[in-house]
């Protein structure tokens, strides 16, 4: 029996994860679903955002789906005990090094994008973001006092050949099943780690993937091009920092942050970590108005990439499309449906 660990987390996380539970019960009744505390709620109850036994549970599961973590009430907690530290530690423990962040625009939502409809209609980009290296994890890092009374904050952007190669392979393999085109985004013009990134991707491409079209692009130009002509992209592979920024920017092209899922994958046979990219949204938490589709589509990705249920994933994706085509909209999409009512719409389409 396949197992899914739900980590509802904070803010709107429990609300959207509740809809995932409903969909899982209807679509995959044999899937064993369990829940565990995580993030700020875990810190409040247990003094840590990630309990050791929850970490071990995640590693032993077939897939893990989290809601969201964080909120202003934990802003003054020690950095290593903040909800976001729990997320970073979980990613590291699971060694999920490749973050797949699709930015696709459902036809029914093309008019909700911040760009002109003709620029986003049919948009389908897959970001492959390196997830457990780079400036978020590099050492040394810290804040130190200077002799003149000032402070200095510093972080280290660092990558090794093997870290770049393994995420590059994920991008090239994905491209072969799409339109066979990869853009590699970095800042090789000003960063040594970016220069190594470009060199390693170039060599990997020549050695193992010469059939795939590869284009190098500076990360700042990539940001500009995403706004100018986003449909020129298919697969974009990039580092942890730029992947975080660029994929969030692309999310707004699709109409709402509440629509976009993500998958974090490690070695073959290891569990994946799935999450909506919208964050905990504390301003609307508890109001029952959050859009659950990003979480539901994260479950669709889990079915496809970790649970081996491609037909169920296809059915769920079709159900979300049908719900949108028939006018189902939460507040972020210009409608008035509650979180549960949007879940109802997907279940009805299933």
C-alpha positions in Angstrom: 0.0 0.0 0.0 1.4 3.4 -1.0 1.8 6.0 1.7 1.4 9.8 1.7 2.4 11.9 4.6 0.5 15.2 4.9 2.2 18.1 6.7 -0.5 20.8 6.8 1.8 23.3 8.5 0.7 26.9 9.1 -1.7 29.6 7.9 -3.9 28.3 5.1 -2.0 25.0 5.0 -4.5 23.0 7.0 -7.4 24.4 5.0 -6.0 23.4 1.6 -4.6 20.1 2.8 -8.1 19.2 4.0 -9.2 19.4 0.4 -6.3 17.2 -0.7 -7.5 14.6 1.8 -11.0 14.7 0.3 -9.7 14.3 -3.2 -7.4 11.4 -2.2 -10.2 9.6 -0.4 -12.4 9.8 -3.6 -9.7 9.2 -6.2 -7.3 6.8 -4.5 -9.1 5.1 -1.6 -6.3 2.6 -1.1 -3.7 5.3 -0.5 -2.7 5.4 3.2 -2.7 9.0 4.3 -1.3 10.2 7.6 -0.6 13.6 9.1 2.1 15.1 11.3 2.8 18.5 12.9 5.2 20.7 11.1 6.4 24.3 10.9 5.3 27.0 13.3 2.5 24.9 14.7 5.1 22.2 15.6 7.3 24.9 17.1 4.4 26.1 19.3 3.6 22.5 20.4 7.0 20.9 20.6 9.7 23.7 20.5 10.9 22.7 17.0 9.6 23.1 13.5 10.6 19.6 12.5 10.5 16.7 15.0 13.1 13.9 14.4 10.3 11.3 14.2 8.4 13.4 11.6 11.6 13.7 9.6 12.0 9.9 9.8 8.4 9.4 8.8 8.9 11.6 5.8 11.9 9.7 4.6 10.0 6.4 5.1 6.9 7.5 3.1 6.3 7.2 -0.6 5.5 10.9 -0.9 5.2 13.9 1.4 2.8 16.8 0.7 3.0 19.9 2.8 0.7 22.9 3.1 2.7 25.9 3.9 4.9 27.2 6.8 5.6 30.5 8.4 3.9 33.6 9.7 4.6 36.9 11.5 4.1 35.3 14.9 7.4 33.3 14.5 9.5 36.2 13.1 11.3 36.7 16.4 12.1 33.0 17.0 15.7 32.0 16.7 16.6 31.5 13.1 17.3 27.8 13.4 13.9 27.3 15.0 11.8 29.3 12.6 9.2 27.4 10.4 11.3 28.1 7.3 14.3 26.3 8.9 12.1 23.2 9.3 11.4 23.3 5.6 15.1 23.7 4.6 16.0 20.9 7.0 13.4 18.6 5.6 14.5 19.2 2.1 18.1 18.5 3.1 17.2 15.4 5.0 15.1 14.0 2.1 17.9 15.1 -0.3 15.3 16.4 -2.8 17.7 18.2 -5.0 15.5 19.0 -8.0 12.5 21.3 -7.6 10.0 21.0 -10.4 7.8 24.2 -10.5 5.4 24.2 -13.5 4.0 27.5 -14.7 1.1 26.6 -16.9 -1.9 28.7 -17.7 -5.3 27.0 -17.9 -7.2 28.3 -20.9 -10.1 29.4 -18.7 -7.7 31.7 -16.6 -5.8 33.3 -19.4 -7.7 36.6 -18.9 -6.7 36.6 -15.2 -3.0 37.0 -15.9 -1.2 40.3 -15.4 0.0 40.0 -19.0 -2.0 40.2 -22.2 -4.0 37.0 -23.0 -2.1 36.3 -26.2 1.2 36.3 -24.3 0.1 33.6 -21.8 -2.6 31.6 -23.5 -1.1 28.1 -23.8 1.8 28.9 -21.5 3.6 25.8 -20.2 7.0 26.3 -18.6 8.7 23.8 -16.3 11.3 25.3 -13.9 13.9 22.9 -12.6 15.4 24.6 -9.5 18.4 23.1 -7.7 17.0 22.9 -4.1 19.6 21.8 -1.5 22.7 23.8 -2.5 23.7 27.3 -3.4 23.6 30.4 -1.3 20.8 29.1 0.9 23.0 26.4 2.3 26.6 27.5 1.6 29.1 28.1 4.3 30.4 30.3 5.8 27.4 32.5 6.5 26.5 34.8 9.3 26.3 38.3 10.8 29.4 39.6 12.6 30.4 42.8 14.4 33.1 45.0 12.8 35.7 47.0 14.7 34.1 50.3 13.7 30.7 49.3 15.2 29.0 48.3 12.0 27.7 44.8 11.3 28.5 42.6 8.3 26.1 40.0 6.9 27.5 37.4 4.5 26.4 34.2 2.6 28.3 31.9 0.4 27.1 30.8 -3.0 28.7 27.4 -3.7 28.2 24.5 -6.0 30.1 21.4 -7.0 30.2 19.7 -10.3 28.1 16.7 -9.1 25.4 19.0 -7.7 25.0 20.8 -11.0 25.2 17.7 -13.1 22.4 15.8 -11.2 19.9 18.7 -11.5 21.0 19.3 -15.1 20.1 15.6 -16.0 16.6 16.1 -14.6 16.1 19.1 -16.8 17.4 17.4 -20.0 15.4 14.3 -19.3 12.2 16.3 -18.8 12.9 18.3 -22.0 13.1 15.1 -24.0 9.4 14.4 -23.1 8.4 18.0 -23.9 9.7 20.2 -26.7 13.4 19.2 -26.3 14.5 22.7 -25.3 16.4 23.8 -22.2 17.4 27.3 -21.0 20.1 27.3 -18.3 19.9 30.5 -16.3 22.8 31.8 -14.2 25.0 34.9 -13.6 28.2 33.7 -15.2 29.2 37.2 -16.0 29.7 38.2 -12.4 29.6 35.1 -10.2 32.2 32.3 -10.1 29.6 29.7 -9.1 27.6 30.9 -12.1 30.6 30.4 -14.4 31.1 26.9 -13.1 27.3 26.3 -13.6 27.5 27.3 -17.2 30.7 25.2 -17.8 29.2 22.1 -16.2 25.9 22.3 -18.0 27.7 22.9 -21.3 29.9 19.8 -20.8 27.0 17.6 -19.6 24.9 18.6 -22.6 27.7 17.8 -25.1 28.5 14.5 -23.4 25.0 13.1 -22.7 22.3 15.2 -24.3 23.4 16.6 -27.7 19.9 15.9 -29.1 18.4 18.5 -26.7 18.5 22.2 -27.7 20.4 24.2 -25.0 20.5 27.9 -24.6 22.3 29.8 -21.9 20.7 32.9 -20.5 21.7 35.3 -17.7 19.2 35.2 -14.9 18.3 38.9 -15.1 17.6 38.6 -18.8 15.5 35.5 -18.1 13.4 37.6 -15.7 12.9 40.2 -18.4 12.1 37.7 -21.1 9.5 36.0 -18.9 7.5 39.2 -18.9 8.2 40.1 -22.5 7.6 36.7 -24.3 7.2 33.9 -21.8 6.1 31.2 -24.4 9.7 31.1 -25.8 10.6 28.9 -22.7 9.9 25.3 -22.1 12.3 23.9 -19.5 14.4 26.4 -17.4 17.1 24.9 -15.2 18.7 27.2 -12.6 20.2 27.4 -9.1 18.5 27.7 -5.8 18.3 31.5 -5.5 17.4 32.3 -9.1 15.0 29.4 -9.2 13.1 30.8 -6.2 12.8 34.2 -7.7 12.1 33.4 -11.4 9.5 30.7 -10.7 7.6 33.0 -8.4 7.7 35.8 -11.0 6.4 33.3 -13.6 3.6 32.2 -11.2 1.9 35.5 -11.7 1.7 35.0 -15.5 -0.7 32.2 -14.9 -3.4 34.2 -13.0 -2.8 33.4 -9.4 -0.2 32.0 -7.0 -3.0 29.9 -5.7 -2.9 27.8 -8.8 0.7 26.5 -8.9 2.0 23.3 -7.4 5.6 22.1 -7.1 7.5 18.8 -6.7 10.9 18.3 -5.1 12.6 15.1 -6.3 15.7 13.2 -5.2 17.2 10.0 -6.3 15.0 7.4 -8.1 13.0 5.4 -5.6 13.2 8.0 -2.9 10.2 9.9 -1.7 9.3 13.3 -3.3 8.2 16.4 -1.4 5.2 18.2 -2.9 3.9 21.7 -2.0 1.9 24.6 -3.3 4.1 27.6 -3.8 1.7 30.2 -2.4 2.9 30.3 1.2 0.9 30.4 4.4 -1.1 33.6 3.5 -1.7 34.6 7.2 -3.9 37.5 6.1 -6.6 35.0 4.9 -5.9 32.1 7.2 -9.0 30.7 8.9 -11.4 32.5 6.6 -12.1 29.5 4.4 -11.4 31.4 1.2 -8.0 30.1 0.2 -7.7 28.5 -3.3 -6.9 24.8 -2.7 -6.1 24.1 -6.4 -2.3 24.5 -6.0 -2.4 21.9 -3.2 -4.7 19.6 -5.2 -2.4 19.9 -8.2 0.6 19.2 -5.9 -1.2 15.9 -5.1 -1.6 15.4 -8.9 2.2 15.7 -9.2 2.7 13.3 -6.3 0.5 10.7 -8.1 2.5 11.2 -11.2 6.1 11.3 -9.9 6.2 9.3 -6.7 3.1 7.1 -6.3 3.1 5.5 -9.8 -0.6 6.4 -10.5 -0.4 8.3 -13.8 -4.0 7.5 -14.8 -5.2 9.0 -11.5 -3.0 12.0 -12.1 -4.4 12.5 -15.6 -8.0 12.2 -14.2 -7.3 14.8 -11.5 -5.7 17.3 -13.9 -8.7 16.9 -16.2 -11.1 17.5 -13.3 -9.4 20.7 -12.3 -9.6 21.9 -15.9 -13.3 21.0 -16.0 -14.0 22.8 -12.8 -12.4 26.0 -14.1 -14.0 25.7 -17.5 -17.4 25.5 -15.8 -16.7 28.7 -13.9 -15.5 27.6 -10.5 -13.5 30.5 -9.0 -12.2 31.3 -5.5 -11.7 35.0 -4.5 -8.1 35.1 -5.9 -9.5 34.2 -9.3 -12.3 36.8 -9.2 -14.9 34.5 -7.9 -16.7 33.8 -4.6 -16.3 30.1 -3.9 -15.0 29.0 -0.5 -12.1 26.6 -0.1 -14.4 23.7 0.5 -16.7 24.7 -2.4 -13.7 24.7 -4.8 -13.0 21.2 -3.5 -16.6 20.3 -4.2 -16.2 21.5 -7.8 -13.2 19.2 -8.4 -14.9 16.3 -6.7 -17.9 16.8 -8.9 -15.8 16.9 -12.0 -14.1 13.6 -10.9 
